[in-house]
Amino acid sequence: MSRDCDSNISESSSGRRVCLVALPKPFIGETADLQETALKSWQEIDGLDILLVGNESDLATIPEGYDVKTRFISPVEDHRRDSVLPYFSQVLDTVPAESDYDTIVYLNADIVLPRDFVDRLQLSEVHRECGRGFLITGRRIEMQEGVSFARGSDFYPFLSENMNSWNVGRFDHMDYFVFKRGIFSELPPLIVGRGAYDNALVAYCLRGRVPVIDASEGLPVIHPFHGHGHQKGGKKEVYDGNDAMLNRKRHDIIHSPPTLFEAGLILGEKGLRRNRWRGGILRRWEAALRYVYKLKLLSYALRVPARLLDLEMSAEEKEQRRITGKYYEMLQRISAG
């Protein structure tokens, strides 16, 4: 059953737990079905506590029967904005300071996760190698129109049975973020759920030399097909509207925003390894100059030849084929085992 906003987040007596935080839309129409399907998948994951954040009217639409915690939150008054979405820092502030969560997951409320999600994060190794902090993110599997993950379905058999109905998403589409608590304590204002908020999180970590980890190849997650009819202005408003432009300006990522190609580490099924120039050497140098060494103008000198040679798109096509192949191998192994 859905609990009210005064409920305490539970803690595991056996050690630290993982807190999943999401900002759902009202559970109405198609959105309700997609979010309930995702929520059902989250509840099947061991070692995961779920915290849903939003205003009182939105949270009141959560259906009965889900063991979740809730926190009310309101957007900051800002004359430059016309939306009702909060800042990322506000969302994180809803996780109780006295709780024992060392790892937080923030993700879009319609993302379907496999039951072994926490196991695939390999948090013991990640904490050991990146003890001061880390950010794990990755690509998504995008379902084609007309094919839906049925609530309660088995994750891997579903993907196996619908091999021709999904594809690996783009390198700049990141819908889940796993991070050590506290790394975003100085994050500038960032509007969640709008264009460039994912790039901004990566940029912040690169500038602070917090390891960014791409978990795409070992951690499949499902993004359902949906329209943007719930949003006034549709898809263009989400990705290019006023809030999206504020995100880009405040985090200085109007040009060449960082993506998964800038991740310094890759998390596969066999653990962590270094990212060896994936995305092209010019792209890597450009990102290092701009975000690590703070030489933005010099980094622009590398952007021109990289774009003229179209290195990014060729690297993207190669990476999509590689990740797709990894998923096919994973599904065959799971089916056979």
NUPAKE-158318 format. One record per residue (C-alpha): x, y, z; residue number from 1. Coordinates in pm, 1 decimal, always signed. Last residue first. Example, Ala and Ser with C-alpha at 12.3 -4.5 7.8 and 13.67 -1.06 7.14 Angstrom:
+----------+----------+----------+-----+
:        X :        Y :        Z :   k :
+----------+----------+----------+-----+
:  +1367.0 :   -106.0 :   +714.0 :   2 :
:  +1230.0 :   -450.0 :   +780.0 :   1 :
+----------+----------+----------+-----+
This chain:
+----------+----------+----------+-----+
:        X :        Y :        Z :   k :
+----------+----------+----------+-----+
:  +2109.3 :  -2145.9 :  -1856.0 : 337 :
:  +2033.7 :  -2155.2 :  -2228.0 : 336 :
:  +1791.8 :  -1863.4 :  -2214.8 : 335 :
:  +2030.2 :  -1662.6 :  -1995.8 : 334 :
:  +2321.0 :  -1729.3 :  -2232.8 : 333 :
:  +2116.2 :  -1641.7 :  -2541.6 : 332 :
:  +1992.1 :  -1322.0 :  -2377.0 : 331 :
:  +2343.2 :  -1213.8 :  -2278.0 : 330 :
:  +2484.4 :  -1284.3 :  -2624.2 : 329 :
:  +2206.6 :  -1080.6 :  -2786.5 : 328 :
:  +2264.6 :   -801.6 :  -2536.3 : 327 :
:  +2638.4 :   -790.3 :  -2609.9 : 326 :
:  +2566.2 :   -781.9 :  -2984.4 : 325 :
:  +2333.4 :   -484.8 :  -2934.8 : 324 :
:  +2606.5 :   -310.4 :  -2734.9 : 323 :
:  +2859.9 :   -360.9 :  -3014.7 : 322 :
:  +2622.0 :   -257.7 :  -3291.9 : 321 :
:  +2532.4 :    +59.9 :  -3102.8 : 320 :
:  +2901.2 :   +130.9 :  -3042.4 : 319 :
:  +2988.8 :   +106.4 :  -3412.3 : 318 :
:  +2703.0 :   +334.3 :  -3511.5 : 317 :
:  +2804.5 :   +583.9 :  -3244.0 : 316 :
:  +3169.6 :   +581.2 :  -3351.2 : 315 :
:  +3064.6 :   +659.8 :  -3708.5 : 314 :
:  +2840.0 :   +935.5 :  -3577.9 : 313 :
:  +3112.9 :  +1091.5 :  -3363.7 : 312 :
:  +3385.9 :  +1076.9 :  -3625.8 : 311 :
:  +3195.2 :  +1286.4 :  -3877.0 : 310 :
:  +3526.8 :  +1409.4 :  -4020.8 : 309 :
:  +3392.4 :  +1763.1 :  -4028.4 : 308 :
:  +3251.8 :  +1725.1 :  -3677.2 : 307 :
:  +3580.9 :  +1608.6 :  -3526.2 : 306 :
:  +3772.4 :  +1867.8 :  -3728.7 : 305 :
:  +3555.7 :  +2149.8 :  -3586.6 : 304 :
:  +3535.0 :  +2025.3 :  -3227.2 : 303 :
:  +3908.9 :  +2019.3 :  -3172.5 : 302 :
:  +3949.8 :  +2395.7 :  -3183.1 : 301 :
:  +3649.4 :  +2429.8 :  -2953.2 : 300 :
:  +3847.6 :  +2255.2 :  -2679.2 : 299 :
:  +4091.1 :  +2545.5 :  -2676.3 : 298 :
:  +3809.3 :  +2784.4 :  -2596.0 : 297 :
:  +3683.7 :  +2564.9 :  -2312.4 : 296 :
:  +4012.1 :  +2509.0 :  -2133.0 : 295 :
:  +3869.1 :  +2401.1 :  -1793.7 : 294 :
:  +4122.1 :  +2115.5 :  -1755.2 : 293 :
:  +3867.2 :  +1844.2 :  -1676.7 : 292 :
:  +3557.0 :  +1972.9 :  -1854.0 : 291 :
:  +3679.9 :  +2147.5 :  -2167.2 : 290 :
:  +4021.2 :  +2004.5 :  -2231.8 : 289 :
:  +3914.9 :  +1652.7 :  -2138.8 : 288 :
:  +3598.6 :  +1671.4 :  -2350.6 : 287 :
:  +3787.7 :  +1788.5 :  -2658.9 : 286 :
:  +4057.4 :  +1527.8 :  -2609.2 : 285 :
:  +3799.1 :  +1250.2 :  -2591.1 : 284 :
:  +3614.0 :  +1373.3 :  -2900.2 : 283 :
:  +3939.4 :  +1400.1 :  -3094.1 : 282 :
:  +4036.1 :  +1044.2 :  -2993.2 : 281 :
:  +3713.7 :   +894.2 :  -3117.6 : 280 :
:  +3399.1 :   +781.0 :  -2941.2 : 279 :
:  +3575.3 :   +509.2 :  -2744.5 : 278 :
:  +3922.7 :   +627.9 :  -2658.3 : 277 :
:  +4000.1 :   +336.8 :  -2426.0 : 276 :
:  +3727.3 :   +351.8 :  -2160.2 : 275 :
:  +3891.9 :   +179.6 :  -1865.2 : 274 :
:  +3751.4 :   -141.8 :  -1718.2 : 273 :
:  +3502.2 :   -233.7 :  -1447.8 : 272 :
:  +3342.2 :   -575.0 :  -1391.3 : 271 :
:  +3287.4 :   -896.9 :  -1584.0 : 270 :
:  +2926.9 :   -820.1 :  -1681.7 : 269 :
:  +3040.3 :   -484.7 :  -1811.6 : 268 :
:  +3090.8 :   -152.5 :  -1636.7 : 267 :
:  +3284.1 :    +92.0 :  -1854.5 : 266 :
:  +3498.1 :   +366.4 :  -1702.9 : 265 :
:  +3601.3 :   +716.2 :  -1809.5 : 264 :
:  +3255.7 :   +804.4 :  -1938.5 : 263 :
:  +3288.7 :  +1078.6 :  -2201.7 : 262 :
:  +3126.5 :   +868.2 :  -2475.7 : 261 :
:  +2822.1 :   +836.8 :  -2250.9 : 260 :
:  +2743.9 :  +1200.6 :  -2322.3 : 259 :
:  +2899.3 :  +1543.2 :  -2266.9 : 258 :
:  +2732.0 :  +1850.0 :  -2420.6 : 257 :
:  +2888.5 :  +1976.6 :  -2746.9 : 256 :
:  +2766.5 :  +2336.6 :  -2734.4 : 255 :
:  +2498.5 :  +2468.5 :  -2500.5 : 254 :
:  +2666.2 :  +2282.2 :  -2214.0 : 253 :
:  +2753.1 :  +2570.1 :  -1980.6 : 252 :
:  +2566.7 :  +2425.7 :  -1681.6 : 251 :
:  +2338.8 :  +2724.8 :  -1625.0 : 250 :
:  +2300.7 :  +2783.3 :  -1998.5 : 249 :
:  +2211.1 :  +2424.7 :  -2091.9 : 248 :
:  +1967.2 :  +2379.8 :  -1803.5 : 247 :
:  +1804.2 :  +2715.0 :  -1875.9 : 246 :
:  +1763.6 :  +2609.4 :  -2240.0 : 245 :
:  +1583.9 :  +2292.7 :  -2132.1 : 244 :
:  +1352.2 :  +2490.9 :  -1906.3 : 243 :
:  +1263.5 :  +2731.6 :  -2188.0 : 242 :
:  +1182.6 :  +2462.0 :  -2442.2 : 241 :
:  +1418.8 :  +2253.5 :  -2652.7 : 240 :
:  +1393.3 :  +1896.6 :  -2519.9 : 239 :
:  +1062.1 :  +1891.6 :  -2331.8 : 238 :
:   +902.5 :  +2174.6 :  -2531.9 : 237 :
:   +990.0 :  +2007.7 :  -2862.1 : 236 :
:   +845.4 :  +1675.9 :  -2742.3 : 235 :
:   +498.7 :  +1820.1 :  -2687.4 : 234 :
:   +417.9 :  +2190.8 :  -2648.5 : 233 :
:   +198.2 :  +2121.0 :  -2348.1 : 232 :
:   +316.3 :  +1788.0 :  -2215.0 : 231 :
:    +79.8 :  +1492.9 :  -2171.6 : 230 :
:    +72.9 :  +1445.7 :  -2548.8 : 229 :
:   +439.9 :  +1353.1 :  -2548.9 : 228 :
:   +411.7 :  +1012.4 :  -2714.3 : 227 :
:   +512.4 :   +676.8 :  -2578.6 : 226 :
:   +731.7 :   +377.1 :  -2659.4 : 225 :
:   +853.9 :   +205.7 :  -2346.5 : 224 :
:  +1211.5 :   +245.3 :  -2216.2 : 223 :
:  +1359.7 :    -84.3 :  -2104.0 : 222 :
:  +1680.9 :   -127.9 :  -1905.2 : 221 :
:  +1978.9 :   -344.5 :  -2003.3 : 220 :
:  +2277.7 :   -351.7 :  -1766.3 : 219 :
:  +2597.9 :   -517.1 :  -1885.3 : 218 :
:  +2673.0 :   -326.2 :  -2205.7 : 217 :
:  +2519.9 :     +1.8 :  -2093.0 : 216 :
:  +2697.9 :    +45.3 :  -1759.0 : 215 :
:  +2888.8 :   +361.1 :  -1857.5 : 214 :
:  +3073.3 :   +485.4 :  -1548.9 : 213 :
:  +3155.0 :   +849.8 :  -1474.8 : 212 :
:  +3430.4 :   +889.3 :  -1215.4 : 211 :
:  +3404.6 :  +1217.6 :  -1019.5 : 210 :
:  +3670.6 :  +1452.8 :  -1148.5 : 209 :
:  +3467.2 :  +1753.7 :  -1031.9 : 208 :
:  +3441.2 :  +1892.4 :  -1385.5 : 207 :
:  +3359.4 :  +1547.1 :  -1521.1 : 206 :
:  +3098.1 :  +1494.5 :  -1250.0 : 205 :
:  +2921.4 :  +1822.6 :  -1325.6 : 204 :
:  +2929.4 :  +1751.4 :  -1699.8 : 203 :
:  +2767.3 :  +1408.9 :  -1648.8 : 202 :
:  +2485.8 :  +1560.1 :  -1442.4 : 201 :
:  +2442.8 :  +1835.6 :  -1702.9 : 200 :
:  +2412.8 :  +1583.6 :  -1985.9 : 199 :
:  +2121.7 :  +1417.3 :  -1804.8 : 198 :
:  +1948.5 :  +1751.5 :  -1741.2 : 197 :
:  +2002.0 :  +1840.5 :  -2107.2 : 196 :
:  +1632.6 :  +1853.4 :  -2201.3 : 195 :
:  +1378.4 :  +1851.1 :  -1923.4 : 194 :
:  +1276.9 :  +1590.9 :  -1666.8 : 193 :
:  +1468.7 :  +1749.6 :  -1382.5 : 192 :
:  +1546.8 :  +2120.7 :  -1374.9 : 191 :
:  +1905.1 :  +2182.3 :  -1261.6 : 190 :
:  +2010.8 :  +2460.4 :  -1022.7 : 189 :
:  +2387.4 :  +2434.9 :   -962.0 : 188 :
:  +2518.1 :  +2106.8 :   -811.1 : 187 :
:  +2715.2 :  +2163.5 :   -491.6 : 186 :
:  +2594.6 :  +1858.8 :   -293.0 : 185 :
:  +2584.4 :  +1642.0 :   -605.8 : 184 :
:  +2843.4 :  +1388.9 :   -485.3 : 183 :
:  +2668.4 :  +1344.3 :   -150.2 : 182 :
:  +2528.6 :   +993.2 :   -187.6 : 181 :
:  +2718.1 :   +773.4 :   -424.4 : 180 :
:  +2551.9 :   +756.3 :   -760.2 : 179 :
:  +2319.7 :   +560.8 :   -984.7 : 178 :
:  +2158.5 :   +755.1 :  -1267.3 : 177 :
:  +1886.6 :   +629.3 :  -1501.1 : 176 :
:  +1735.9 :   +776.6 :  -1818.3 : 175 :
:  +2037.3 :   +857.4 :  -2034.5 : 174 :
:  +1982.4 :   +937.5 :  -2401.9 : 173 :
:  +2304.8 :  +1084.8 :  -2544.0 : 172 :
:  +2454.6 :   +754.2 :  -2661.8 : 171 :
:  +2136.2 :   +669.1 :  -2851.7 : 170 :
:  +1907.6 :   +378.5 :  -2768.0 : 169 :
:  +1959.6 :    +10.0 :  -2839.1 : 168 :
:  +1678.5 :   -131.6 :  -3050.1 : 167 :
:  +1351.4 :   -308.6 :  -2989.2 : 166 :
:  +1082.6 :   -501.0 :  -3174.5 : 165 :
:  +1287.8 :   -751.3 :  -3373.3 : 164 :
:  +1416.8 :   -933.9 :  -3065.2 : 163 :
:  +1069.2 :   -961.2 :  -2914.8 : 162 :
:  +1078.2 :  -1312.5 :  -2764.4 : 161 :
:  +1429.5 :  -1263.3 :  -2628.6 : 160 :
:  +1343.9 :   -925.5 :  -2476.9 : 159 :
:  +1040.0 :  -1073.3 :  -2302.7 : 158 :
:  +1241.9 :  -1375.1 :  -2185.3 : 157 :
:  +1489.3 :  -1130.2 :  -2024.4 : 156 :
:  +1239.0 :   -920.3 :  -1829.3 : 155 :
:   +989.1 :  -1181.0 :  -1711.6 : 154 :
:   +644.7 :  -1025.4 :  -1745.7 : 153 :
:   +465.1 :   -882.3 :  -1440.6 : 152 :
:   +313.6 :   -588.0 :  -1624.8 : 151 :
:   +332.9 :   -651.2 :  -1996.1 : 150 :
:   +626.4 :   -487.6 :  -2170.6 : 149 :
:   +471.2 :   -321.6 :  -2469.8 : 148 :
:   +498.9 :   -360.0 :  -2846.8 : 147 :
:   +277.6 :   -133.2 :  -3060.4 : 146 :
:   +538.3 :   +135.5 :  -3119.7 : 145 :
:   +891.9 :     +4.9 :  -3097.5 : 144 :
:  +1062.0 :    -46.8 :  -2764.3 : 143 :
:  +1378.5 :   +145.4 :  -2683.3 : 142 :
:  +1646.9 :    -32.6 :  -2482.8 : 141 :
:  +1825.3 :   +227.0 :  -2273.1 : 140 :
:  +2177.9 :   +356.1 :  -2263.3 : 139 :
:  +2381.3 :   +400.9 :  -1949.2 : 138 :
:  +2448.6 :   +567.2 :  -1615.8 : 137 :
:  +2672.6 :   +514.4 :  -1315.2 : 136 :
:  +2805.3 :   +821.2 :  -1130.9 : 135 :
:  +3085.6 :   +781.1 :   -880.6 : 134 :
:  +3218.4 :   +900.2 :   -546.1 : 133 :
:  +3509.2 :   +894.5 :   -303.0 : 132 :
:  +3532.0 :   +514.8 :   -305.2 : 131 :
:  +3563.9 :   +469.6 :   -678.9 : 130 :
:  +3743.7 :   +133.3 :   -701.6 : 129 :
:  +3603.3 :    -21.7 :   -383.1 : 128 :
:  +3263.0 :   +141.4 :   -419.3 : 127 :
:  +3239.3 :    +15.3 :   -778.6 : 126 :
:  +3353.6 :   -334.5 :   -682.7 : 125 :
:  +3096.8 :   -366.2 :   -404.1 : 124 :
:  +2835.3 :   -196.1 :   -619.1 : 123 :
:  +2832.6 :   -459.4 :   -889.9 : 122 :
:  +2554.2 :   -266.0 :  -1067.0 : 121 :
:  +2438.1 :   -596.7 :  -1216.1 : 120 :
:  +2340.2 :   -722.0 :   -870.2 : 119 :
:  +2121.9 :   -414.5 :   -811.2 : 118 :
:  +1936.9 :   -464.3 :  -1141.0 : 117 :
:  +1890.8 :   -840.8 :  -1098.6 : 116 :
:  +1512.5 :   -815.3 :  -1122.8 : 115 :
:  +1540.2 :   -628.7 :  -1451.7 : 114 :
:  +1429.9 :   -263.3 :  -1464.9 : 113 :
:  +1145.3 :    -97.9 :  -1655.8 : 112 :
:  +1184.1 :   +279.4 :  -1699.4 : 111 :
:   +854.3 :   +471.1 :  -1682.5 : 110 :
:   +930.7 :   +686.4 :  -1376.7 : 109 :
:  +1253.0 :   +831.7 :  -1513.1 : 108 :
:  +1546.7 :   +741.8 :  -1292.9 : 107 :
:  +1734.3 :   +840.3 :   -979.7 : 106 :
:  +1922.3 :   +565.2 :   -797.8 : 105 :
:  +2091.6 :   +645.5 :   -468.3 : 104 :
:  +2380.2 :   +463.6 :   -300.5 : 103 :
:  +2505.1 :   +512.1 :    +56.5 : 102 :
:  +2162.4 :   +489.7 :   +213.2 : 101 :
:  +2181.4 :   +464.5 :   +592.1 : 100 :
:  +1908.2 :   +714.0 :   +672.8 :  99 :
:  +1956.3 :  +1017.4 :   +895.8 :  98 :
:  +1963.4 :  +1265.0 :   +608.9 :  97 :
:  +1625.5 :  +1145.5 :   +484.8 :  96 :
:  +1604.9 :  +1131.2 :   +102.5 :  95 :
:  +1381.6 :  +1427.9 :    +15.8 :  94 :
:  +1686.6 :  +1651.4 :    -32.4 :  93 :
:  +1770.1 :  +1456.2 :   -346.2 :  92 :
:  +1454.3 :  +1581.0 :   -518.2 :  91 :
:  +1526.2 :  +1937.8 :   -414.5 :  90 :
:  +1879.4 :  +1912.5 :   -554.8 :  89 :
:  +1739.8 :  +1797.9 :   -890.6 :  88 :
:  +1532.3 :  +2114.9 :   -916.5 :  87 :
:  +1156.5 :  +2094.5 :   -916.8 :  86 :
:   +915.0 :  +2079.9 :  -1212.1 :  85 :
:   +615.6 :  +2313.1 :  -1220.2 :  84 :
:   +697.0 :  +2483.3 :  -1550.6 :  83 :
:   +692.5 :  +2850.5 :  -1652.8 :  82 :
:  +1049.2 :  +2938.8 :  -1562.8 :  81 :
:  +1256.7 :  +3256.4 :  -1572.6 :  80 :
:  +1056.9 :  +3415.7 :  -1287.9 :  79 :
:  +1176.7 :  +3141.7 :  -1050.8 :  78 :
:   +975.3 :  +3017.0 :   -753.3 :  77 :
:  +1126.2 :  +2687.2 :   -648.7 :  76 :
:   +920.6 :  +2380.6 :   -739.9 :  75 :
:   +721.9 :  +2195.3 :   -474.1 :  74 :
:   +791.3 :  +1864.8 :   -298.3 :  73 :
:   +586.6 :  +1609.1 :   -108.0 :  72 :
:   +761.3 :  +1286.8 :    -11.2 :  71 :
:   +634.6 :   +933.2 :    -68.8 :  70 :
:   +733.2 :   +583.3 :    +35.1 :  69 :
:   +639.9 :   +280.0 :   -169.2 :  68 :
:   +480.8 :    -58.8 :   -109.5 :  67 :
:   +233.1 :    -56.5 :   -396.7 :  66 :
:   -120.7 :   -188.2 :   -347.7 :  65 :
:   -321.6 :   +129.1 :   -389.5 :  64 :
:   -276.3 :   +336.7 :   -702.1 :  63 :
:    -65.5 :   +656.0 :   -694.3 :  62 :
:   -304.1 :   +940.8 :   -786.9 :  61 :
:   -256.3 :  +1122.2 :   -453.4 :  60 :
:   +111.1 :  +1163.9 :   -544.1 :  59 :
:    +15.0 :  +1403.6 :   -821.6 :  58 :
:   -214.8 :  +1613.9 :   -598.9 :  57 :
:    +40.6 :  +1637.9 :   -316.8 :  56 :
:   +332.1 :  +1751.2 :   -529.3 :  55 :
:   +601.4 :  +1504.9 :   -623.0 :  54 :
:   +850.5 :  +1244.7 :   -502.2 :  53 :
:   +825.8 :   +866.6 :   -509.0 :  52 :
:  +1072.3 :   +679.4 :   -285.5 :  51 :
:  +1136.7 :   +311.3 :   -350.0 :  50 :
:  +1363.3 :    +91.9 :   -137.7 :  49 :
:  +1583.8 :   -160.0 :   -318.1 :  48 :
:  +1767.6 :   -455.3 :   -167.5 :  47 :
:  +1580.7 :   -716.7 :   -370.6 :  46 :
:  +1423.5 :   -606.6 :   -697.6 :  45 :
:  +1062.2 :   -718.0 :   -760.0 :  44 :
:   +927.4 :   -381.6 :   -648.6 :  43 :
:  +1110.6 :   -206.3 :   -928.6 :  42 :
:   +938.0 :   -415.4 :  -1196.5 :  41 :
:   +592.8 :   -329.9 :  -1057.7 :  40 :
:   +685.2 :    +38.1 :  -1056.9 :  39 :
:   +777.5 :    +21.7 :  -1424.8 :  38 :
:   +444.5 :   -135.1 :  -1519.0 :  37 :
:   +263.0 :   +111.5 :  -1295.4 :  36 :
:   +443.4 :   +397.8 :  -1466.6 :  35 :
:   +350.7 :   +282.7 :  -1817.6 :  34 :
:    -13.9 :   +218.6 :  -1727.4 :  33 :
:    -52.5 :   +549.9 :  -1545.8 :  32 :
:   +105.6 :   +741.1 :  -1833.8 :  31 :
:   -140.0 :   +587.3 :  -2078.2 :  30 :
:   -434.1 :   +732.5 :  -1882.3 :  29 :
:   -366.4 :   +899.1 :  -1546.1 :  28 :
:   -111.3 :   +822.8 :  -1275.8 :  27 :
:     +5.5 :  +1183.3 :  -1241.3 :  26 :
:   +369.5 :  +1216.2 :  -1352.0 :  25 :
:   +628.8 :  +1037.9 :  -1146.0 :  24 :
:   +941.2 :  +1191.2 :   -989.1 :  23 :
:  +1157.8 :   +892.5 :   -903.7 :  22 :
:  +1400.1 :   +797.1 :   -625.4 :  21 :
:  +1545.7 :   +448.9 :   -578.6 :  20 :
:  +1725.2 :   +407.3 :   -247.1 :  19 :
:  +1986.6 :   +132.4 :   -225.0 :  18 :
:  +2044.8 :    -38.0 :   +107.6 :  17 :
:  +2329.5 :    -34.3 :   +354.0 :  16 :
:  +2373.0 :   -323.0 :   +592.6 :  15 :
:  +2206.7 :   -633.3 :   +735.4 :  14 :
:  +1944.3 :   -451.8 :   +943.2 :  13 :
:  +1821.0 :   -290.5 :   +623.8 :  12 :
:  +1682.5 :    +59.1 :   +662.8 :  11 :
:  +1328.9 :   +177.6 :   +607.8 :  10 :
:  +1241.5 :   +526.5 :   +486.9 :   9 :
:  +1017.6 :   +681.7 :   +749.3 :   8 :
:   +655.2 :   +749.2 :   +665.6 :   7 :
:   +543.7 :  +1111.1 :   +700.1 :   6 :
:   +471.2 :  +1149.3 :   +328.0 :   5 :
:   +199.1 :   +887.8 :   +330.6 :   4 :
:   +242.5 :   +523.0 :   +241.9 :   3 :
:   +119.6 :   +352.1 :    -74.5 :   2 :
:     +0.0 :     +0.0 :     +0.0 :   1 :
+----------+----------+----------+-----+
